[in-house]
Amino acid sequence: MHQLPNLLTLLRLALVLPIAGLLLSDRHVQALVLFAVAGCSDGLDGFLARRYGWTSRFGSLFDPVADKLLLVTSFICLTMTQVLPFWLTLVVFLRDLVILLGAGLFRVLAGPAEFSPSRLGKLSTLLQMLLVLCLLLELSLVPALAPLRWPLSWLVMVVTLCSGAQYIWDWGRKYRYARTRA
């Protein structure tokens, strides 16, 4: 049972390509079902890991990778099919790239460090998932959700930018602290 969160993370990783294929072929009902399964697996693996202490190095590394891969791929596919604007996908992609490059640069310049996701980072991920879910619901079952598309898109953009800025600020602070201790 200890490995169940890791299996759920692997499931989420395995769903990325099928979801992308469904999004690109405008099969939104099927994409909605798989995306909902992926989203539920994310919530369940986090709950199990925290509740029962079923944490692992694999999970700590690959859970955020699975989330980011699922979201960035979904955003790219929804942009390619002209559901989402390019600027929003660019903001989401660049924030994740800045986080990845920032962590790597910090490791090179200051050494290894633990970075846990901030509340703003978690909110950003949650809003991105919510936007994809709302879009898939709108495109497949509930066209009445269309008025939510733009306000939610703008909210995702603002929170994503704030989250990226917060990570840069935190890394800068940790880097200055590490340099004063060296």
Solvent accessible surface area in square Angstrom, and as a share of the most:
residue,aa,sasa,rsa
1,M,162,0.72
2,H,83,0.37
3,Q,95,0.42
4,L,56,0.28
5,P,8,0.05
6,N,14,0.07
7,L,105,0.52
8,L,23,0.11
9,T,1,0.01
10,L,83,0.41
11,L,70,0.35
12,R,0,0.00
13,L,44,0.22
14,A,67,0.52
15,L,19,0.09
16,V,7,0.04
17,L,144,0.71
18,P,60,0.38
19,I,1,0.00
20,A,10,0.08
21,G,40,0.39
22,L,18,0.09
23,L,0,0.00
24,L,81,0.40
25,S,58,0.38
26,D,85,0.44
27,R,121,0.44
28,H,24,0.11
29,V,70,0.40
30,Q,81,0.36
31,A,0,0.00
32,L,17,0.08
33,V,84,0.48
34,L,45,0.22
35,F,0,0.00
36,A,37,0.29
37,V,65,0.37
38,A,0,0.00
39,G,19,0.18
40,C,93,0.56
41,S,5,0.03
42,D,26,0.14
43,G,47,0.45
44,L,83,0.41
45,D,5,0.03
46,G,15,0.15
47,F,100,0.42
48,L,17,0.08
49,A,18,0.14
50,R,182,0.66
51,R,152,0.55
52,Y,113,0.43
53,G,49,0.47
54,W,49,0.17
55,T,88,0.51
56,S,34,0.22
57,R,162,0.59
58,F,67,0.28
59,G,15,0.15
60,S,68,0.44
61,L,84,0.42
62,F,79,0.33
63,D,35,0.18
64,P,64,0.40
65,V,73,0.42
66,A,0,0.00
67,D,14,0.07
68,K,46,0.20
69,L,85,0.42
70,L,1,0.01
71,L,0,0.00
72,V,22,0.12
73,T,27,0.16
74,S,1,0.00
75,F,0,0.00
76,I,69,0.35
77,C,6,0.03
78,L,1,0.00
79,T,24,0.14
80,M,127,0.57
81,T,38,0.22
82,Q,163,0.72
83,V,15,0.09
84,L,6,0.03
85,P,23,0.14
86,F,136,0.57
87,W,85,0.30
88,L,0,0.00
89,T,10,0.06
90,L,71,0.36
91,V,26,0.15
92,V,1,0.01
93,F,88,0.37
94,L,78,0.39
95,R,14,0.05
96,D,19,0.10
97,L,62,0.31
98,V,56,0.32
99,I,41,0.21
100,L,127,0.63
101,L,110,0.55
102,G,14,0.13
103,A,37,0.28
104,G,35,0.33
105,L,107,0.53
106,F,16,0.07
107,R,147,0.54
108,V,122,0.70
109,L,95,0.47
110,A,36,0.28
111,G,19,0.18
112,P,104,0.65
113,A,46,0.36
114,E,150,0.67
115,F,62,0.26
116,S,91,0.58
117,P,81,0.51
118,S,20,0.13
119,R,216,0.79
120,L,54,0.27
121,G,3,0.03
122,K,118,0.50
123,L,72,0.36
124,S,1,0.00
125,T,23,0.13
126,L,110,0.55
127,L,16,0.08
128,Q,0,0.00
129,M,18,0.08
130,L,79,0.39
131,L,0,0.00
132,V,0,0.00
133,L,51,0.25
134,C,22,0.13
135,L,1,0.01
136,L,0,0.00
137,L,57,0.28
138,E,20,0.09
139,L,60,0.30
140,S,28,0.18
141,L,109,0.54
142,V,59,0.34
143,P,99,0.62
144,A,84,0.65
145,L,40,0.20
146,A,44,0.34
147,P,103,0.65
148,L,87,0.43
149,R,41,0.15
150,W,121,0.43
151,P,81,0.51
152,L,21,0.11
153,S,0,0.00
154,W,131,0.46
155,L,84,0.42
156,V,1,0.00
157,M,30,0.13
158,V,73,0.42
159,V,15,0.09
160,T,0,0.00
161,L,93,0.46
162,C,63,0.37
163,S,0,0.00
164,G,8,0.07
165,A,61,0.47
166,Q,63,0.28
167,Y,21,0.08
168,I,96,0.49
169,W,167,0.59
170,D,30,0.16
171,W,21,0.07
172,G,22,0.21
173,R,118,0.43
174,K,71,0.30
175,Y,64,0.24
176,R,131,0.48
177,Y,134,0.51
178,A,31,0.24
179,R,140,0.51
180,T,109,0.63
181,R,174,0.63
182,A,117,0.91
